[in-house]
Amino acid sequence: GGHFLSPQPQILVTDWSENVVPTDDVEIEARIEENGAILGTLSGTISLVSALGRVEFSDLSVDLAGQRYTVGFHAEGLRPVISAPFDMVKGAPSRLSVKRQPSNARVLHIFP
């Protein structure tokens, strides 16, 4: 479970002038850098290999709501990049769940 990042991050492999370097072999790993003292965990496909200098994450999520999360993107030999801070909030209610069932419940059958 967890709260999916929206939108999902897109990372570019660039030179010092921020021009995209169309390489197909850079492995980029995502990880939580800071999270406002909440111990959330980043899940999903956290490591991808670039295609034409681009990586598009599609299923990253954080398991706990919290404020001021940042995600870092790291690749061997390259300067890392850190996302802007963002908040993960709980979603709107969507269903009901029974936490405790009645112990003496019986099924009532009604026949025509």
PyMOL commands that set and color helices and strands:
alter all, ss='L'
color gray80, all
select strands_A, chain A and resi 3-4+10-12+27-35+42-43+47-49+54-56+61-62+66-74+81-82+86-88
alter strands_A, ss='S'
color yellow, strands_A
deselect
rebuild
show_as cartoon
